[in-house]
């Protein structure tokens, strides 16, 4: 799952990294929608996800990563619980200019017990240290926090590798140390 606030780049991340042509449910934003969705901080946004985005990455011949990008507007949050069913882990995509938009995603994942990482999408805003972001989001120290550019395939791959490594550290038991 890729979750986060409205206009943080979830669709862009799924598109940049999927090995298949992603399924997208983006629709053109209308003037009527301007009264429902606050677009003041997402200049130039002309379309929005109304259900979810779907992409896929083959890790090897047996393991496939299915990507679901959830819509960010509050009016679509009811979909999230359905999308979380069976989810092993999630990426919370954050725009550090609008960090408060991340609270709902983090809260829902913590309530579901879904492991997650946080990826700060680069929108060219003021620089924040990882410590400042971690403190602003009240993240547990074990939650990985990385920077990314959702438009970049390599950067988006790095985000997903971080998620898979985090999940592996949680789910795969470590081998006991060999006694010498």
For each residue, the residues with C-beta under 8 A, 3 or more apart:
1: 68 69 70 83 84 87 89 90 91 114
2: 10 13 14 53 67 68 69 70 90 91 93
3: 10 70 72 80 90 91 92 93 105 108 109
4: 8 9 10 72 92 93 94 95 101 102 105
5: 8 72 94 95 98 101 102 104 105
6: 37 38 42 48 72 73 101
7: 39 41 42 45 48 72 95
8: 4 5 72 93 94 95 98 101 121
9: 4 12 13 93 95 121 150 151
10: 2 3 4 13 14 49 53 69 70 72 93 150
11: 14 15 24 26 49 53 69
12: 9 15 16 150 151
13: 2 9 10 16 17 69 91 93 119 121 148 150 156 159
14: 2 10 11 17 18 22 24 53 54 55 67 68 69
15: 11 12 18 22 24 53 55
16: 12 13 150 151 152 153 155 156
17: 13 14 55 57 67 153 156 157 160
18: 14 15 21 22 55 56 57 67
19: 55 56 57 58
20: 55 56
21: 18
22: 14 15 18 53 54 55 67
23: 53 54 55
24: 11 14 15 49 53 54
25: 49 50 51 52 53
26: 11 47 48 49 50 53
27: 47 48 50
28: 46 47
29: 33 34 37 39 45 46 47 48
30: 33 34
31: 34
32: 35 36
33: 29 30 36 37 39 48
34: 29 30 31 37 39
35: 32
36: 32 33 73 75
37: 6 29 33 34 48 73 75
38: 6 41
39: 7 29 33 34 42 43 45
40:
41: 7 38 97 98
42: 6 7 39 45
43: 39
44:
45: 7 29 39 42 48
46: 28 29
47: 26 27 28 29
48: 6 7 26 27 29 33 37 45 71 73
49: 10 11 24 25 26 52 53 69 70 71 72 76
50: 25 26 27 71 76
51: 25 71 76 79
52: 25 49 68 69 70 71 79 83
53: 2 10 11 14 15 22 23 24 25 26 49 67 68 69
54: 14 22 23 24 66 67 68 69
55: 14 15 17 18 19 20 22 23 66 67 69
56: 18 19 20 64 65 66 67
57: 17 18 19 64 65 67 160
58: 19 61 63 64 65
59: 63 64 65 164
60: 63
61: 58
62:
63: 58 59 60
64: 56 57 58 59
65: 56 57 58 59 160 164
66: 54 55 56
67: 2 14 17 18 22 53 54 55 56 57 160
68: 1 2 14 52 53 54 83 87
69: 1 2 10 11 13 14 49 52 53 54 55
70: 1 2 3 10 49 52 76 79 80 83
71: 48 49 50 51 52 76 77 79
72: 3 4 5 6 7 8 10 49 76 101
73: 6 36 37 48 76 77
74: 77 104
75: 36 37
76: 49 50 51 70 71 72 73 79 80
77: 71 73 74 80 104 108
78: 81
79: 51 52 70 71 76 82 83
80: 3 70 76 77 83 84 108
81: 78 84 85 108 112
82: 79 85
83: 1 52 68 70 79 80 87
84: 1 80 81 87 90 108 109 112 114
85: 81 82
86:
87: 1 68 83 84 90 112 114
88: 114 115 167 171
89: 1 114 115 116 117 163 164 166 167
90: 1 2 3 84 87 105 109 114 115 116 117 163
91: 1 2 3 13 116 117 118 119 159 160 163
92: 3 4 102 105 106 109 116 117 118 119
93: 2 3 4 8 9 10 13 119 121 148 150
94: 4 5 8 99 101 102 118 119 120 121 133 137
95: 4 5 7 8 9 98 99 101 120 121 123 125
96: 99 120 123 125 126 128 133
97: 41 123 125 126
98: 5 8 41 95 101
99: 94 95 96 102 133 136 137
100: 103
101: 4 5 6 8 72 94 95 98 104
102: 4 5 92 94 99 105 106 118 137
103: 100 106 107 137
104: 5 74 77 101 107 108
105: 3 4 5 90 92 102 108 109
106: 92 102 103 109 110 116 118 137 139
107: 103 104 110 111
108: 3 77 80 81 84 104 105 111 112
109: 3 84 90 92 105 106 112 114 115 116
110: 106 107 113 114
111: 107 108
112: 81 84 87 108 109
113: 110
114: 1 84 87 88 89 90 109 110
115: 88 89 90 109 166 167 170
116: 89 90 91 92 106 109 143 163
117: 89 90 91 92 143 144 145 146 159 162 163 166
118: 91 92 94 102 106 133 137 139 143 144 145 146
119: 13 91 92 93 94 145 146 147 148 159 162
120: 94 95 96 128 133 145 146 147 148
121: 8 9 13 93 94 95 148 149 150
122: 147 148 149
123: 95 96 97
124:
125: 95 96 97
126: 96 97
127:
128: 96 120 132 133 136
129: 132 133
130: 133 134 145
131: 134 135
132: 128 129 135 136
133: 94 96 99 118 120 128 129 130 136 137 139 145
134: 130 131 137 139 141 145
135: 131 132 138
136: 99 128 132 133
137: 94 99 102 103 106 118 133 134
138: 135
139: 106 118 133 134 143 145
140: 143
141: 134
142:
143: 116 117 118 139 140
144: 117 118 162 163 166
145: 117 118 119 120 130 133 134 139
146: 117 118 119 120 158 159 162
147: 119 120 122
148: 13 93 119 120 121 122 152 155 156 158 159
149: 121 122 152 155
150: 9 10 12 13 16 93 121 155 156
151: 9 12 16 155
152: 16 148 149 155 156
153: 16 17 156 157
154: 157 158
155: 16 148 149 150 151 152 158 159
156: 13 16 17 148 150 152 153 159 160
157: 17 153 154 160 161
158: 146 148 154 155 161 162
159: 13 91 117 119 146 148 155 156 162 163
160: 17 57 65 67 91 156 157 163 164
161: 157 158 164 165
162: 117 119 144 146 158 159 165 166
163: 89 90 91 116 117 144 159 160 166 167
164: 59 65 89 160 161 167 168
165: 161 162 168 169
166: 89 115 117 144 162 163 169 170
167: 88 89 115 163 164 170 171
168: 164 165 171 172
169: 165 166 172
170: 115 166 167
171: 88 167 168
172: 168 169
173:
174:
175:
176:
177:
178:
179:
180:
